[in-house]
Amino acid sequence: MTSEAAVTGRPEKRGRLRGSPSNGGGRDAWLLVLPALIPIVLFSVYPLLQGIYTGFTDAKAGLNVVSNFTGVENYTRLMSNALFWNSFKIGLVWAFSVTIIQFLAALGLALLLNMNLRFRWLARTLALVPWAMPPVIVAIMWRLLLNPTYGPINQGMRALGLGDGNINWLGDFNLALPAVIVVGVWVGMPQTTITLLAGLQGVPQELNEAAAIDGASAWQRFRYVTLPALRPIILAITSLDLIWNFNSFGLVYVLTQGGPGGQTMLPMLFAYNEAFKYGNFGYAAAMGNVMVIVIALFLILYLRTQPRDKK
């Protein structure tokens, strides 16, 4: 018999593909995603929602303590809390200072590591050392380095005749925040360096060679060739660094616990003390909700800097 396809000249229609949504493909896809989705819901989404709700209650520390819904009372109280907003200001100074200095130092190091130097592999390995260390270990190490009595930094200053060498780096009102910022830069610089180094290796060498032939100086090649090529990577990594730095807790807590006199009291530390030192879980959750909003704004900024695919 002559088939319909042979008569009409059109290809014969095949049956539905196996695994299409109408045949249960959508259900199979959800089954594949479920093992990864369950931990996200349990350990990320649920705690976030619980924290948001707790911020609208008068939850306190203790066993069998009944919490009541109080609406926006915590937020009204928070608006007049000058100490929290001062810690918020310190947190912004910390986050922006660390991010900017970190980027400039990482860019210089990435440019250096991108050159064809001897022992470049060793330098790249050493650049990753701070990234491989837990923040608590880093903080303890820097507390020893900055110790006013036997710290190597003060001893080196004494040996070089730079002052009396008895500077209390983490206990001085004027020096504590700058010292903590330096430690924060040292800790976060490796990931920024590696990201920028990867971007530098993706810049076409032909563009630099063509610019050099046209008489462009090293600075002009960097400004008009390298920097524009790195722009998407720079926007992405600085936005992420800003989010991570504002959300920092463990490093500063071990270094100073917010002292001296609240000079390094980041908002995360302030909320931690409110919850676990004074037992005001609801009030602390309200602080956390305000910080979630700020971090969400940073995240929106990061997403807006990402290149969009043009259709």
N, C-alpha and C positions, 0 to 999 in steps of 0.2 A: 504493500500500500504506500501511496505517496503521502508523506507527512505534511502537516500544515505549514511547517517551516519551508519545505521544498516548494510548495505552491505559492506562498506569499513572498518568499525571499527574505523573510525576517527571521532572526534567530529564535529558536524555541525558548520559551520562558522556563527558567529553572524554578525549582521549589524554593521555599524560604531557606536562607542560610541557617545552619544549625548554630544555636547560641544567640540568635537575634532576640531582642527584648520580648517579642510576642511568644517566643518559645522558651522563655525562662532565662534568657541571657542576662537581663537586668538583675534578676534574683541571684544568679551565679556570681555576678560582679560584686554585689553587696556582700555575699558570703566570703569572697576573697578579701574585701576591704575590712571586714568586721574585726579580724584579729588585731589590726593596727588601730582601728577606730575605738575599740573598747578602752585601752589604756589612756588614750587622749581624753575621752569623756570622763573617765574615773579620776585621773590625776591632773587634768587641766581645766576642763569645762566645768565639772561639778564643784571643785574648790573655788573657782572664780565666781560662780553663781552664788555659792554659799557665803563667800566673803562679801559680795554685794548686798545680800539680804542682811547679813550680820551688821553691816554699817547702818541699818535702819532700826536697830534694836538697842537695848541697854544691857547686852550680854556682859557678864562679869566672870572672873576666874572663880573656880571652886566646883565642888561636886554637888549635884542636884540643885544647882542655882537656876531658877526660872527666869528666862529672858522675855521681855515684852517689846512689842512693836512700838517704836516711838516716832516714826515718821522722819522728818528732817531735823529733829532736835539736835542730833550729833553734828550735823552740818552747820546749823545755826551757831552752835557753840564753837565749832571749828573756825568759823569766819572771824571770830574775835580773839582767837588764840595767836597772840603775837609771836610766841616762841616757835610754834609750828611754821608760820610763814617766814620767820627768820631762817629756820632750818631749810625751808624750801628755797630761799634765796641762796643759801650756802650750797645746796644741792645743784642749783643751776650754774653757779660759779665753778663748782667742782667739775660738772659734766662738760661744760663748754671749754674750760681751760685744759682739762685732760685731753679732750678730743682734738682741739686745735694743735696743741704742742705735740701730741702723739702723731698726728698726721704729718706735720712738718718734719719731725725727726725720722719718721718711718719713710717718708719720701726721699730724704737725703740718703738714708741707709739703703733703700731699694735701688737708687741710682748707682750707688757705690757697688752693691752686690751684682748689678747688671753688667759691670765692666769686666773685661777679660783680665782678671788679676790672678796672681799666684795664690794658692790655698783658698780660692773662692769657695770651694765646697766646705772647708772648715769654718769659714766666716758665716756661711748660710746656716750651718748646723748650730753654731754658737748663738746666732740670732734667735733661734727658736727656744733656747733654754728657759727664759721666763714663762713662755707659753706652756711648757711641759710641767711646771711646778704648780701645785695647788695654792690658791690664794692665801690660805691660812699659813702655810709654810713660808710663803713669800713675806707675809706680814711679820712673822716671828723673826725671819732673817734680817729684815730691815729695822726692826726694833733693836736688834743687837748692833747693827751697823751705826744706828743713830743714837746709841746710848751716850748720855752726856759724860759719863765717867770713864768707861773703858771701850767705847765704840771706836772702831777703826777710823771713821771719818774725823772725829775730833782728835784722835792720836796723830793722824796724818797732818791735820792743821797745826798741831803743836810742833811737829817735826819741821814743818815748813815755815814756822814763825808767823802764821796767819792768826793773829789774835791770841787769846788765852787758851783756845781749844776746849772750852767748857760750855759749849752752846747746848742748851736743852731743846733740841729740834722739835720734839713732839710735845713739849710742855710749855713752850713759849707762846703767848697769845698771838704774836705777829708771825711766827715761823711755822706753827703747826699745820695750817692749811696748805701753804706752799710746799712743805715737806711731804705731806700726804699726796699732793698733786704730782710731785716728782715720782713717788713710788707708783702711783696709778699709771703714769706715762710709761714707766719701765715695764710694768706688768702687761699692758695692752699693746705695746708697740709691735711685738712679733707678728700678730695676726694681720695688722695693717700693713706691715712691711711685706709679708709674703703675698698678700693680695695685690699690692701695687707692683711688686716684682713680676708677678704673673701678667699683669697688664702691660708692663714695659716690654716683656718678651713677646707680646702680641703686636707691638707696633712694627709695621713693615720697615725693615732696614733700608729699603730702596728710597723711602721718602726722606730719611735723614741724609743719605748719600746725595740725593738730588739737591737738597737744600744746601749741603756743603759745597757742591760744585757751583751753585749759584752765588756763593760767597757769604752765606749765612754763618754767623758766629755760633758758638756752642749755646749761648743763652738764647739766641733767636731760634735755633733748632728746637730747643726745649720748649720755648714759649709758643711757637706757631705750629710745631709738628707733634711733639710728644704730649704736651699738656692737653690739647684738644682730643687726642686719641684716648687719653686716660680719663676724660671728664665723666663718662658714665660710671666707671669704677670708683672714682673719687667720691661722687655723690652717694653711691651705694654704701661704701665702707664707712664714710664719715657719719651718715645717718644711723647705721647700725651701731657704730661706736658710741654715738650720743645716747642711744637707747640703753646700751649695756652700762655705760658709765653712770647715767642717772639712776639706774636700777641697782647700783653697787651697794653691797652691804658688808660681806665678810671681811674684805681687806681693811676697810676703815674701822670696823668694829674691833678687830684684833690690834690694830695700830694704836688707836686713841680712845675707843669707845665713845667718841663724840667730843672728848675734851680737847684742850683745857677750856673750861667755862663755856662749853657749847660751840667753840670755834670751828669744830669739824663735825658738828651734829647734822648729818645728812637726814633727809626726811624719812628714809627707810629705818635709820637708827632711832629716830624720834618715835615712829609708830611701834617699833619693836619694844622700846622702853615702856610705852603706854600700855602695851598688851601684857608683857611678861614681867615687868617690874611693878606696875601699878594695878594690873589685872582688869583694865578697862578694855575688854575685847571689842565691844561694839564701837566705842570711840576710835580705837585703833583701826578697826576695819573701815570706818569712814575716812580716815586719813589714807588708808590703802586705796580706797575707791577714787579719791582725788588724784592719787599718783597714777592709777590705772588710766584715768582720762588723759593725763599729761603724756604718758607713754604711748597711748593710742594716737595722740596727735603727732608724736614723733614718728610712729609707724605709718601714719597716713602720709607724712612728708616723705618718708622713705619710699613708699609705694608710688608716689607721684613722680619721683625722680627716676623710676625705672623706665627704660625705653619700651614703647608700645609697638607691637608688630603692625605694620601697615598692610592692609589687605588690598 
